[in-house]
């Protein structure tokens, strides 16, 4: 008589990883995320306030990242750039408006003969 065939070999158990072998995620700095979000929002929904908040939180984030080693330096930098660009555009628009209104008022007064030489 023949012996019954041997059962197939059992598959190997899945590999077990200890918690130490899984790399720990480095946290992203919250202020950097806020700086980026308000920097973007300053162009669409928060005209002046968003730019100011983006600049302040961007500088705070950079300082915290240097101290703690968190991630988010690039986010803070982009937030700072967007904030400063927005504030520069706002300042330029205000300056142009002042010059235009000044020219209109001067032209109006000179046409009425009220302008001083």
C-alpha distances in whole Angstrom, upper triangle without the diagonal:
4,7,9,12,15,18,21,24,27,30,33,35,39,41,44,47,50,53,55,53,54,58,60,62,66,68,71,74,76,79,78,76,79,82,79,79,83,84,82,84,87,87,87,87,89,92,93,92,88,89,91,88,86,88,88,84,84,86,84,81,81,83,80,77,79,79,75,73,72,71,74,76,76,76,80,81,81,82,85,86,86,88,90,90,91,94,95,95,97,100,100,100,103,105,105,106,109,110,110,112,114,115,115,118,120,120,121,124,125,126,127,130,128,127,128,129
4,6,9,12,15,18,20,23,27,29,32,35,38,40,44,46,50,51,49,51,54,57,59,63,65,67,71,72,76,75,73,76,78,76,76,80,81,79,80,84,84,83,84,86,88,90,88,85,86,88,85,82,84,85,81,80,82,81,77,78,79,76,74,76,76,72,70,69,68,70,73,73,73,76,78,77,79,82,82,82,84,87,87,88,90,92,92,93,96,97,97,99,102,102,103,105,107,107,108,111,112,112,114,116,117,118,120,122,122,124,126,125,123,125,125
4,6,9,12,15,17,20,24,26,29,32,35,37,41,43,47,48,46,48,51,54,56,60,62,64,68,69,73,72,70,73,75,73,73,77,78,76,78,81,81,81,81,83,86,87,85,82,83,85,82,79,82,82,78,77,79,78,74,75,76,73,71,73,72,69,67,66,65,67,70,70,70,73,75,74,76,79,79,79,82,84,84,85,88,89,89,91,94,94,95,97,99,99,100,103,104,104,106,108,109,110,112,114,114,115,118,119,120,122,124,123,121,122,123
4,6,9,12,15,18,21,24,26,29,32,35,38,41,44,46,44,45,49,51,53,57,59,62,65,66,70,69,67,70,72,70,70,74,75,73,75,78,78,77,78,80,82,84,82,79,80,82,79,76,79,79,75,74,77,75,72,72,74,71,68,70,70,66,64,63,62,65,67,67,67,70,72,72,73,76,77,76,79,81,81,82,85,86,86,88,90,91,91,94,96,96,97,100,101,101,103,105,106,106,109,111,111,112,115,116,117,119,121,119,118,119,120
4,6,9,12,15,18,21,24,27,29,32,36,38,42,43,41,42,46,48,50,54,56,59,62,64,67,66,64,67,69,67,67,71,72,70,72,75,75,75,75,77,80,81,79,76,77,79,76,74,76,76,72,71,74,72,69,69,71,68,65,67,67,64,62,60,59,62,64,64,64,67,69,68,70,73,73,73,76,78,78,79,82,83,83,85,87,88,88,91,93,93,94,97,98,98,100,102,103,103,106,108,108,109,112,113,114,115,118,116,114,116,116
4,6,9,12,15,18,20,24,26,29,32,35,38,40,38,39,42,45,47,51,53,56,59,61,64,63,61,65,67,65,65,69,69,68,69,73,73,72,73,75,77,79,77,74,75,76,73,71,73,73,70,69,71,69,66,66,68,65,62,64,64,60,58,57,56,59,61,61,62,65,66,66,67,70,71,71,73,76,76,76,79,81,81,82,85,86,86,88,91,91,92,94,96,96,98,100,101,101,104,106,106,107,110,111,112,114,116,114,112,114,114
4,6,9,12,15,17,21,23,26,30,32,35,37,35,36,40,42,44,48,50,53,56,58,61,60,58,61,64,62,62,65,66,65,66,70,70,69,70,71,74,76,74,70,72,73,70,68,70,70,66,66,68,66,63,63,65,62,59,61,61,58,56,54,53,56,59,58,59,62,63,63,64,67,68,68,70,73,73,73,76,78,78,79,82,83,83,85,87,88,89,91,93,93,94,97,98,98,100,102,103,104,106,108,108,110,112,111,109,111,111
4,6,9,12,15,18,21,24,27,30,33,35,33,34,37,40,41,45,47,50,53,55,58,57,55,59,60,58,59,62,63,61,63,66,67,66,67,68,71,73,71,67,68,70,67,65,67,67,63,62,65,63,60,60,62,59,56,58,58,55,53,51,50,53,55,55,55,59,60,60,61,64,65,65,67,69,69,70,73,74,74,76,79,79,80,82,84,84,85,88,89,89,91,94,95,95,97,99,100,101,103,105,105,107,109,108,106,107,108
4,6,9,12,15,18,20,24,27,30,32,29,30,34,37,39,42,45,47,51,52,56,54,53,56,58,56,57,60,61,60,61,65,65,64,65,66,69,71,69,65,66,68,65,62,64,65,61,60,62,61,57,58,59,56,54,55,55,52,50,48,48,50,53,53,53,56,58,57,59,62,62,62,65,67,67,68,71,72,72,74,77,77,78,80,82,83,84,86,88,88,89,92,93,93,95,97,98,99,102,103,104,106,107,106,104,106,106
4,6,9,12,15,17,21,24,27,29,27,28,31,34,36,39,42,44,48,49,53,52,50,53,55,54,54,57,58,57,58,62,62,62,62,63,66,68,66,62,64,65,62,60,62,62,58,57,59,58,54,55,56,53,51,53,52,49,47,46,45,47,50,50,50,53,55,55,56,59,60,60,62,64,65,65,68,70,70,71,74,75,75,77,80,80,81,84,85,85,87,89,90,91,93,95,96,97,99,101,101,103,105,103,102,103,103
4,6,9,12,15,18,21,24,26,24,24,28,31,32,36,38,41,44,46,49,48,47,50,52,50,50,54,55,53,55,58,59,58,59,60,63,64,62,59,60,61,58,56,58,58,55,54,56,54,51,51,53,50,47,49,49,46,44,42,41,44,47,46,47,50,51,51,53,55,56,56,58,61,61,62,64,66,66,68,70,71,72,74,76,76,77,80,81,82,83,86,87,87,89,91,92,93,95,97,98,99,101,100,98,99,100
4,6,9,11,15,18,21,23,20,21,25,28,30,33,36,38,42,44,47,46,45,48,50,48,49,52,53,52,54,57,57,57,58,59,61,63,61,57,58,59,56,54,56,56,52,51,53,52,48,49,50,47,45,46,46,43,41,40,39,42,44,44,45,48,49,49,51,53,54,54,56,59,59,60,63,64,65,66,69,70,70,72,74,75,76,78,80,80,82,84,85,86,88,90,91,92,94,95,96,98,100,98,96,98,98
4,6,9,12,15,18,20,18,19,23,25,27,31,33,36,39,41,44,43,42,45,47,46,46,50,51,50,51,55,55,55,55,56,59,60,58,55,56,57,54,52,54,54,50,49,51,49,46,47,48,45,42,44,44,40,39,37,37,39,42,42,43,45,47,47,48,51,52,52,54,57,57,58,61,62,63,64,67,68,68,70,72,73,74,76,78,78,80,82,83,84,86,88,89,90,92,94,94,96,98,96,94,96,96
4,6,10,13,16,18,15,16,19,22,24,27,30,32,36,37,41,40,38,42,44,42,43,46,47,46,48,51,52,51,52,53,55,56,54,51,52,53,50,48,50,50,46,45,47,46,42,43,44,41,39,41,41,37,35,34,33,36,38,39,39,42,44,44,45,47,49,49,51,53,54,54,57,59,59,60,63,64,64,66,69,69,70,73,74,75,76,78,80,80,82,84,85,86,88,90,91,92,94,93,91,92,92
4,6,10,13,14,12,13,16,19,22,25,28,30,34,36,39,38,37,40,42,41,41,45,46,45,47,50,51,50,51,52,54,55,53,50,51,52,49,46,48,48,44,43,45,44,40,41,42,39,36,38,38,34,32,31,31,34,36,37,37,40,41,42,43,46,47,47,49,51,52,53,55,57,58,59,61,62,63,65,67,68,69,71,73,73,75,77,78,79,81,83,84,85,87,89,90,91,93,91,89,90,91
4,7,10,12,10,11,15,17,20,23,26,29,32,34,37,36,35,39,41,40,40,44,44,44,46,49,50,50,50,50,53,54,52,48,49,50,47,45,47,46,43,42,43,42,38,39,40,37,34,36,36,32,30,29,29,32,35,36,36,38,40,41,42,44,46,46,48,50,51,52,54,56,57,58,60,62,62,64,66,67,68,70,72,73,74,76,78,78,80,82,83,84,86,88,89,90,92,90,88,89,90
4,6,8,6,7,11,13,16,20,22,25,29,31,34,33,32,36,37,36,37,41,41,41,43,46,47,47,47,48,50,51,49,45,46,47,44,42,43,43,39,38,40,38,35,35,36,33,31,32,32,28,27,26,26,29,31,32,33,35,37,38,39,41,43,43,45,47,48,49,51,53,54,55,57,58,59,61,63,64,65,67,69,70,71,73,75,75,77,79,80,81,83,85,86,88,89,87,85,86,87
4,5,6,7,11,12,16,19,21,25,28,30,33,32,32,35,37,36,37,40,41,41,43,46,47,47,47,47,50,50,48,45,46,46,43,41,43,42,38,38,39,37,34,34,35,31,29,31,30,26,25,24,25,28,31,32,33,35,37,38,38,41,42,43,44,47,48,49,51,53,54,55,57,58,59,61,63,64,65,67,69,70,71,73,74,75,77,79,80,81,83,85,86,87,89,87,85,86,86
4,5,6,8,9,12,15,18,21,24,26,29,29,29,32,34,33,34,37,38,38,40,42,44,44,44,44,47,47,44,42,42,43,39,38,39,38,35,34,35,33,30,31,31,28,26,28,27,23,22,21,22,25,28,29,30,31,34,35,35,37,39,40,41,43,45,46,47,49,50,51,53,55,56,57,59,61,62,64,65,66,68,69,71,72,73,75,77,78,80,81,83,84,86,84,81,82,83
4,6,7,9,12,15,18,21,24,26,29,29,29,32,33,33,34,37,38,38,40,43,44,45,45,45,47,47,45,42,42,42,39,37,39,38,34,34,34,32,29,30,30,27,25,26,25,22,20,20,21,24,27,28,29,31,33,34,35,37,39,40,41,43,44,45,47,49,50,51,53,55,56,57,59,61,62,63,65,66,67,69,71,72,73,75,77,78,79,81,83,84,85,83,81,82,82
4,6,9,12,15,18,21,24,27,30,29,29,32,34,33,34,37,38,38,40,43,44,44,45,45,47,47,45,42,43,43,40,38,39,38,35,34,35,33,30,30,31,28,26,27,26,23,21,21,21,24,27,28,29,31,32,34,35,37,38,39,41,43,44,45,47,49,50,51,53,54,56,57,59,60,61,63,65,66,67,69,71,72,73,75,76,78,79,81,82,84,85,83,81,82,82
4,6,9,12,15,18,22,24,27,26,26,29,31,30,31,34,35,35,37,39,40,41,41,41,44,44,42,39,39,40,37,35,36,36,32,31,33,31,27,28,29,26,23,25,25,21,19,18,18,22,24,25,26,28,30,31,32,34,35,36,38,40,41,42,44,46,47,48,50,51,52,54,56,57,58,60,62,63,64,66,68,69,70,72,73,74,76,78,79,81,82,80,78,79,79
4,6,9,12,15,18,21,24,23,23,26,27,27,28,31,32,32,34,36,38,38,39,39,41,41,39,36,36,37,34,32,33,32,29,28,29,28,24,24,25,23,20,22,21,18,16,15,15,18,20,22,22,24,26,27,28,30,32,33,34,36,38,39,41,42,44,45,47,48,49,51,53,54,55,57,59,60,61,63,64,66,67,69,70,71,73,75,76,78,79,77,75,76,76
4,6,9,13,16,18,21,20,20,23,25,25,26,29,30,30,32,34,36,36,37,36,39,39,36,33,34,34,31,29,30,30,26,25,27,25,21,22,23,20,17,19,19,15,14,12,13,16,19,20,21,22,25,26,26,28,30,31,32,34,36,37,38,40,42,43,44,46,47,49,51,52,53,55,57,58,59,61,62,64,65,67,68,69,71,73,74,76,77,75,73,74,74
4,6,9,12,15,18,17,17,20,21,21,22,25,26,26,28,30,32,33,33,33,35,35,33,30,30,31,28,26,27,27,23,22,24,22,19,19,21,18,15,18,18,14,12,10,10,13,16,17,17,19,21,22,23,25,27,28,29,31,33,33,35,37,38,39,41,43,44,45,47,49,50,51,53,54,55,57,59,60,61,63,65,66,67,69,70,72,73,71,69,70,71
4,7,9,12,15,14,14,18,19,19,20,23,24,24,26,28,30,31,31,31,33,33,30,27,28,28,25,23,24,23,20,19,20,19,15,16,17,14,11,14,14,10,9,6,7,10,13,15,15,16,18,20,20,22,24,25,26,28,30,31,32,34,36,37,38,40,41,43,44,46,47,49,50,52,53,54,56,57,59,61,62,63,65,66,68,69,71,69,66,67,68
4,6,9,12,11,11,14,16,16,17,20,21,22,23,25,28,28,28,27,30,30,27,24,25,25,22,20,21,21,17,17,18,16,13,14,15,12,10,13,13,10,9,6,6,8,12,14,13,14,17,18,18,20,22,23,24,26,28,28,30,32,33,34,36,38,39,40,42,44,44,46,48,49,50,52,54,55,56,58,60,61,62,64,65,67,68,66,64,65,65
4,6,9,8,8,11,12,12,14,16,17,18,20,22,24,25,25,24,26,26,24,21,21,22,19,16,18,18,14,13,15,14,10,12,14,11,9,13,13,11,9,6,4,5,9,10,9,10,14,14,14,16,19,19,20,22,24,25,26,28,30,30,32,34,35,36,38,40,41,42,44,45,47,48,50,51,52,54,56,57,58,60,62,63,64,62,60,61,62
4,6,5,7,9,10,11,13,15,16,17,19,20,23,24,24,22,24,24,21,19,19,19,16,14,15,14,11,10,12,10,7,9,10,8,7,11,11,9,9,6,6,6,8,11,9,9,12,14,13,14,17,18,18,20,22,23,24,26,28,28,30,32,33,34,36,38,39,40,42,43,44,46,48,49,50,52,54,55,56,58,59,61,62,60,58,58,59
4,5,5,6,9,10,11,12,14,16,16,18,21,22,21,19,22,22,19,16,17,17,13,12,14,13,9,10,12,10,8,11,12,10,10,14,14,12,13,10,10,8,11,13,10,10,13,14,12,14,17,17,17,20,22,21,22,25,27,27,28,31,32,32,35,36,37,38,41,42,42,44,46,47,48,50,52,53,54,56,58,59,60,58,56,57,58
4,5,5,6,9,10,10,12,14,15,16,19,20,19,17,20,19,16,14,14,14,10,9,11,9,6,7,9,7,5,9,10,9,9,13,13,13,13,11,11,9,10,12,9,8,11,12,10,11,15,15,14,16,19,19,19,22,24,24,25,28,29,29,31,33,34,35,37,39,39,41,43,44,45,47,49,50,51,53,55,56,57,55,53,54,54
4,5,5,6,9,10,10,12,14,15,18,19,19,18,19,19,17,14,14,14,11,9,10,10,7,6,9,8,5,8,10,9,9,12,14,13,13,10,9,6,7,8,5,4,8,9,7,9,12,13,12,15,17,17,18,21,22,23,25,27,28,29,31,32,33,35,37,38,39,41,43,44,45,47,48,49,51,53,54,56,57,55,53,53,54
4,5,5,6,9,10,11,12,14,16,17,17,16,18,19,16,13,14,15,12,10,12,12,9,9,12,11,9,11,14,13,12,16,17,16,15,12,10,7,10,10,6,7,10,10,8,11,14,13,13,16,18,18,19,22,23,23,25,27,28,29,31,33,33,35,37,38,39,41,43,44,45,47,49,49,51,53,54,56,57,55,53,54,55
4,5,5,6,8,10,10,12,15,15,15,13,16,16,13,10,11,12,8,7,10,10,7,8,11,11,9,12,14,13,14,17,18,17,18,15,14,11,12,13,9,8,12,11,8,11,14,12,12,15,17,16,17,20,21,21,23,25,26,26,29,31,31,33,35,36,37,38,41,41,42,44,46,47,48,50,52,53,54,52,50,52,52
4,6,5,6,9,10,10,13,15,15,13,14,14,12,9,9,10,7,4,7,8,5,5,9,9,8,10,13,13,13,16,18,18,18,15,14,10,11,11,7,6,9,8,5,7,10,9,8,11,13,13,14,17,18,18,20,22,23,24,26,28,29,30,32,33,34,36,38,39,40,42,44,45,46,48,49,51,52,50,48,49,50
4,6,5,6,9,10,12,13,14,13,15,15,14,10,10,12,10,7,9,11,9,8,12,12,11,12,15,15,15,18,20,19,18,16,13,10,11,9,6,6,8,6,4,8,9,8,9,12,13,13,15,17,18,18,21,22,23,24,27,28,29,31,33,33,35,37,38,39,41,42,44,45,47,48,50,51,53,51,49,50,51
4,5,5,6,9,11,11,11,11,13,14,12,9,10,12,10,8,11,13,10,11,14,15,13,15,18,18,17,21,22,21,21,18,16,13,14,13,9,10,12,10,7,11,12,10,10,14,15,13,16,18,18,19,21,23,23,24,27,28,28,31,33,33,34,36,38,39,40,42,44,44,46,48,49,51,52,50,49,50,51
4,5,5,6,9,10,9,8,10,10,9,5,7,9,7,5,9,10,9,10,13,14,13,16,18,18,18,21,23,23,23,20,18,15,16,15,11,11,13,11,7,10,11,9,8,12,13,11,12,16,16,15,18,20,20,21,24,25,25,27,30,30,31,33,35,36,37,39,41,41,43,45,46,47,49,47,45,47,48
4,6,5,7,10,10,9,10,10,10,6,6,9,8,5,8,11,10,9,13,14,13,15,18,18,18,21,23,23,23,20,18,14,15,13,10,10,10,8,5,7,8,5,5,9,9,8,10,13,13,14,16,18,18,20,22,23,24,26,28,29,30,32,33,34,36,38,39,40,42,43,45,46,48,46,44,45,46
4,5,6,7,9,9,10,12,12,8,9,12,11,9,12,14,13,13,16,18,16,18,21,21,21,24,26,25,25,22,19,16,16,14,11,12,12,9,8,10,10,7,8,12,11,9,13,15,14,15,18,19,19,21,23,24,24,27,29,29,30,32,34,34,36,38,39,40,42,44,45,47,48,47,45,46,47
4,5,5,5,6,8,10,10,6,8,11,10,9,13,15,14,14,18,18,18,20,23,23,23,26,27,27,27,24,22,18,19,17,14,14,15,13,10,13,13,10,10,13,13,10,13,16,15,14,18,19,18,20,23,24,23,26,28,28,29,31,33,33,35,37,38,39,41,43,44,45,47,45,44,45,46
4,6,6,4,5,7,7,4,5,9,9,8,11,13,13,14,17,18,18,20,22,23,23,26,28,28,28,25,23,20,20,18,15,15,15,13,10,12,12,8,7,10,10,7,9,12,11,11,14,16,15,16,19,20,20,22,25,25,26,28,30,30,32,34,35,36,38,40,41,42,44,42,40,42,43
4,6,7,6,9,10,8,8,12,13,11,14,16,17,16,19,21,21,22,25,26,26,28,30,30,30,27,25,21,21,19,17,17,16,13,12,13,12,8,9,11,10,7,10,12,10,10,14,15,14,16,19,19,19,22,24,23,25,27,29,29,31,33,34,34,37,38,39,41,43,41,39,41,42
4,6,7,10,11,9,11,14,14,13,16,19,18,19,22,23,23,24,27,28,28,30,32,32,32,29,27,23,24,22,19,19,19,16,14,16,16,12,12,15,14,11,13,16,13,13,17,18,16,18,21,21,20,23,25,25,26,29,30,30,32,34,35,35,38,40,40,41,44,42,41,43,44
4,6,9,10,8,11,13,13,13,16,18,18,19,22,23,22,25,27,27,28,31,32,32,32,29,27,24,24,23,20,20,21,18,15,17,17,14,13,16,16,12,14,17,15,14,18,19,17,18,22,22,21,24,26,26,26,29,31,30,32,35,36,36,38,40,41,42,44,42,41,43,44
4,6,6,5,8,10,10,11,13,15,15,16,19,20,20,22,25,25,26,28,30,30,30,28,26,23,23,22,19,18,19,17,14,15,16,12,11,14,14,10,12,15,14,12,15,17,16,17,20,21,20,22,25,25,25,28,30,30,31,34,35,35,37,39,40,41,43,41,40,41,43
4,6,6,7,9,11,11,13,15,16,17,19,21,21,23,25,26,27,29,31,32,32,29,28,24,24,23,20,19,19,17,14,15,15,12,10,12,12,8,9,12,10,8,12,14,12,13,16,17,16,19,21,21,22,24,26,26,27,30,31,32,33,36,37,38,40,38,36,38,39
4,6,6,7,9,10,11,13,15,16,17,19,20,22,24,25,26,28,30,30,31,29,27,24,24,23,20,18,19,17,14,14,15,12,9,11,11,8,7,11,10,7,10,13,12,12,15,17,16,18,20,21,21,23,26,26,27,29,31,31,33,35,36,37,39,37,35,36,38
4,6,5,6,8,10,11,12,14,16,17,18,20,21,22,24,26,27,28,29,26,25,22,22,22,19,17,18,17,13,14,15,13,10,12,13,10,9,13,13,11,13,16,16,15,18,20,20,21,24,25,25,27,29,30,30,33,34,35,36,38,40,41,42,40,38,39,41
4,6,5,6,9,10,10,12,14,15,16,18,20,21,22,24,25,26,26,24,22,19,19,18,15,14,15,14,10,11,12,10,7,10,11,9,9,13,13,12,14,17,16,17,20,21,21,23,26,26,27,29,31,31,32,35,36,37,38,41,42,43,44,42,41,42,43
4,6,5,6,9,10,10,12,14,15,16,19,20,21,23,25,25,26,24,22,19,18,17,15,13,13,12,9,8,10,7,4,7,8,6,6,10,10,9,12,14,15,15,18,19,20,21,24,25,25,27,29,30,31,33,35,36,37,39,41,42,43,41,39,40,41
4,5,5,6,9,10,11,12,14,16,17,19,20,22,23,24,25,23,23,19,18,18,16,14,14,14,10,9,11,10,7,8,11,9,7,11,13,11,12,16,16,16,18,21,21,22,24,26,26,28,30,31,32,34,36,36,38,40,41,42,44,41,39,40,41
4,5,5,6,8,10,11,12,14,15,16,18,20,21,22,23,21,20,17,17,17,14,12,13,13,9,9,12,11,8,10,13,11,11,14,16,14,16,19,20,19,22,24,24,25,28,29,30,31,34,34,35,37,39,40,41,43,45,46,47,45,43,44,45
4,6,5,6,9,10,10,12,14,15,16,18,20,20,21,19,17,14,14,13,11,9,10,9,6,6,9,8,5,8,11,10,10,13,15,14,16,19,19,20,22,24,25,26,28,30,30,32,34,35,36,38,40,41,42,44,46,47,48,46,44,45,46
4,6,5,6,9,10,11,13,14,15,17,19,20,20,19,18,15,14,14,12,9,9,10,7,5,8,8,5,7,10,10,9,12,14,14,15,18,19,19,21,23,24,25,27,29,30,31,33,35,36,37,39,40,41,43,45,46,47,45,43,43,44
4,5,5,6,9,10,11,12,14,16,17,18,19,18,18,15,14,15,14,10,12,13,10,8,12,12,9,10,14,13,12,15,18,17,17,21,22,22,23,26,27,27,30,31,32,33,36,37,37,39,41,42,43,45,47,48,49,46,44,45,46
4,5,5,6,9,10,10,12,14,15,16,17,15,15,12,12,13,11,8,10,12,8,8,12,12,10,12,15,15,15,18,20,19,20,23,24,24,26,29,29,30,33,34,35,36,38,40,40,42,44,45,46,48,50,51,52,50,48,48,49
4,5,5,6,9,10,10,12,14,15,15,14,13,10,9,10,8,5,7,8,6,5,9,10,9,10,13,14,14,16,18,19,20,22,24,24,26,28,29,30,32,34,35,36,38,40,41,42,44,45,46,48,50,51,52,50,48,48,49
4,5,5,6,9,10,11,13,14,15,14,14,12,10,12,11,7,9,11,9,7,11,13,11,11,15,16,15,17,20,20,21,23,25,25,26,29,30,31,33,35,36,37,39,40,41,42,45,46,47,49,51,52,53,50,48,48,49
4,6,5,6,9,10,11,12,14,13,14,12,11,13,12,9,11,14,11,10,14,15,14,15,18,19,18,20,23,23,23,26,28,28,29,32,33,33,36,37,38,39,42,43,44,45,47,48,49,51,53,54,55,53,50,51,51
4,5,5,6,9,10,10,11,10,10,8,8,10,9,6,9,12,10,10,14,15,14,15,18,19,19,21,24,24,25,27,29,29,31,33,34,35,37,39,40,41,43,45,45,47,49,50,51,53,55,56,57,55,52,53,54
4,6,5,6,9,10,10,10,10,8,6,9,10,6,8,11,11,10,13,15,14,15,18,19,19,21,24,24,25,27,29,30,31,33,35,35,37,39,40,41,43,45,46,47,49,51,52,53,55,57,57,55,53,53,53
4,5,5,6,9,10,11,12,11,10,13,13,10,12,15,14,13,16,18,17,18,21,22,22,23,26,27,27,29,31,32,33,35,37,37,39,41,42,43,45,47,47,49,51,52,53,55,57,58,59,56,54,54,54
4,5,5,6,8,8,10,10,10,13,13,11,13,16,15,15,18,20,19,20,23,24,24,26,28,28,29,32,33,34,35,38,39,39,41,43,44,45,47,49,50,51,53,54,55,57,59,60,61,59,56,57,57
4,5,5,5,5,7,7,7,11,11,9,11,14,14,14,17,19,19,20,23,24,24,26,28,29,30,32,34,35,36,38,39,40,42,44,45,46,48,50,51,52,54,55,57,58,60,61,62,60,58,58,58
4,6,6,8,10,11,9,12,14,12,13,16,17,16,18,21,21,21,24,26,26,27,30,31,31,33,35,36,37,39,41,41,43,45,46,47,49,51,52,53,55,56,57,59,61,62,63,61,58,58,58
4,6,8,11,13,12,16,16,14,16,19,19,19,22,24,23,24,27,28,28,30,32,33,33,36,38,38,39,42,43,43,45,47,48,49,51,53,54,55,57,59,59,61,63,64,65,63,60,60,61
4,5,9,11,11,15,16,14,17,20,19,19,22,24,24,25,28,29,29,31,33,34,35,37,39,39,41,43,44,45,47,49,50,51,53,55,55,57,59,60,61,63,65,66,67,65,62,62,63
4,7,9,9,13,14,13,15,18,18,19,21,23,23,25,27,28,29,31,33,34,35,37,39,40,41,43,44,45,47,49,50,51,53,55,56,57,59,60,61,63,65,66,67,65,63,63,63
4,7,8,11,12,12,14,16,16,17,20,21,22,23,26,27,28,30,31,32,34,36,37,38,40,42,43,44,46,47,49,50,52,53,54,56,58,59,60,62,64,65,66,64,62,62,63
4,6,8,9,10,12,14,14,16,18,19,20,22,24,25,26,28,29,31,32,34,35,37,38,40,41,43,44,46,47,48,50,52,53,54,56,57,59,60,62,64,65,63,60,61,61
4,5,5,6,9,10,11,12,14,15,16,18,20,21,22,24,26,27,29,30,32,33,35,36,37,39,41,42,43,45,47,48,49,51,52,54,55,57,58,60,61,59,57,58,58
4,5,5,6,9,10,11,12,14,15,16,18,20,21,22,24,26,27,28,30,32,33,35,36,37,39,40,42,43,45,46,48,49,51,52,54,55,57,59,60,58,55,56,56
4,5,5,6,9,10,11,12,14,15,16,18,20,21,22,24,26,27,28,30,31,33,35,36,37,39,40,42,43,45,46,48,49,51,52,54,55,57,58,56,54,55,55
4,5,5,6,9,10,11,12,14,15,16,18,20,21,22,24,26,27,29,30,32,33,35,36,37,39,40,42,43,45,46,48,49,51,52,54,55,57,55,53,53,54
4,6,5,6,9,10,10,12,14,15,16,18,20,21,22,24,26,27,28,30,31,33,35,36,37,39,40,42,43,45,46,48,49,51,52,54,55,53,51,51,52
4,5,5,6,9,10,11,12,14,15,16,18,20,21,22,24,26,27,28,30,32,33,34,36,37,39,40,42,43,45,46,48,49,51,53,54,52,49,50,50
4,5,5,6,8,10,10,12,14,15,16,18,20,21,22,24,26,27,28,30,32,33,34,36,37,39,40,42,43,45,46,48,49,51,52,50,48,49,49
4,6,5,6,9,10,11,12,14,15,16,18,20,21,22,24,26,27,29,30,31,33,34,36,37,39,40,42,43,45,46,48,49,51,49,47,47,48
4,6,5,6,8,10,11,12,14,15,16,18,20,21,22,24,26,27,29,30,31,33,35,36,37,39,40,42,43,45,46,48,49,47,45,45,46
4,5,5,6,8,10,10,12,14,15,16,18,20,21,22,24,26,27,28,30,31,33,34,36,37,39,40,42,43,45,47,48,46,43,44,44
4,6,5,6,9,10,11,12,14,15,16,18,20,21,22,24,26,27,28,30,31,33,34,36,37,39,40,42,43,45,46,45,42,43,44
4,5,5,6,9,10,11,12,14,15,17,18,20,21,23,24,26,27,29,30,32,33,35,36,37,39,40,42,44,45,43,41,42,42
4,5,5,6,9,10,10,12,14,15,16,18,20,21,23,24,26,27,29,30,31,33,34,36,37,39,40,42,43,41,39,39,40
4,5,5,6,9,10,10,12,14,15,16,18,20,21,22,24,26,27,28,30,31,33,34,36,37,39,41,42,40,38,39,39
4,5,5,6,9,10,11,12,14,15,16,18,20,21,22,24,26,27,28,30,31,33,34,36,37,39,40,39,36,38,38
4,5,5,6,9,10,11,12,14,15,17,18,20,21,22,24,26,27,28,30,31,33,34,36,38,39,37,34,35,36
4,5,5,6,9,10,11,12,14,15,17,18,20,21,23,24,26,27,28,30,31,33,35,36,37,35,33,34,34
4,5,5,6,9,10,10,12,14,15,16,18,20,21,22,24,26,27,28,30,31,33,35,36,34,32,33,33
4,5,5,6,9,10,11,12,14,15,16,18,20,21,22,24,26,27,28,30,31,33,34,32,30,32,32
4,5,5,6,9,10,11,12,14,15,16,18,20,21,22,24,26,27,28,30,32,33,31,28,29,30
4,5,5,6,9,10,11,12,14,15,16,18,20,21,22,24,26,27,28,30,31,30,27,28,29
4,5,5,6,9,10,10,12,14,15,16,18,20,21,22,24,26,27,29,30,28,26,28,28
4,5,5,6,9,10,11,12,14,15,16,18,20,21,22,24,26,27,28,26,24,26,27
4,5,5,6,9,10,10,12,14,15,16,18,20,21,22,24,26,27,25,22,23,24
4,5,5,6,9,10,10,12,14,15,16,18,20,21,22,24,25,24,22,23,24
4,5,5,6,8,10,10,12,14,15,16,18,20,21,23,24,22,21,22,23
4,6,5,6,9,10,10,12,14,15,16,18,20,21,22,20,18,20,21
4,6,5,6,9,10,10,12,14,15,16,18,20,21,19,17,18,19
4,5,5,6,9,10,11,12,14,15,16,19,20,19,17,19,19
4,5,5,6,8,10,10,12,14,15,17,18,17,15,17,19
4,5,5,6,9,10,11,12,14,15,16,15,12,14,15
4,5,5,6,8,10,10,12,14,15,14,12,14,15
4,5,5,6,9,10,11,12,14,14,12,15,16
4,5,5,6,9,10,11,12,11,10,12,14
4,5,5,6,9,10,10,9,7,10,11
4,6,5,6,9,10,10,9,12,13
4,6,5,6,9,9,9,12,14
4,5,5,6,5,5,9,11
4,5,5,6,5,8,9
4,5,8,8,12,13
4,5,8,11,13
4,6,8,10
4,7,10
4,6
4
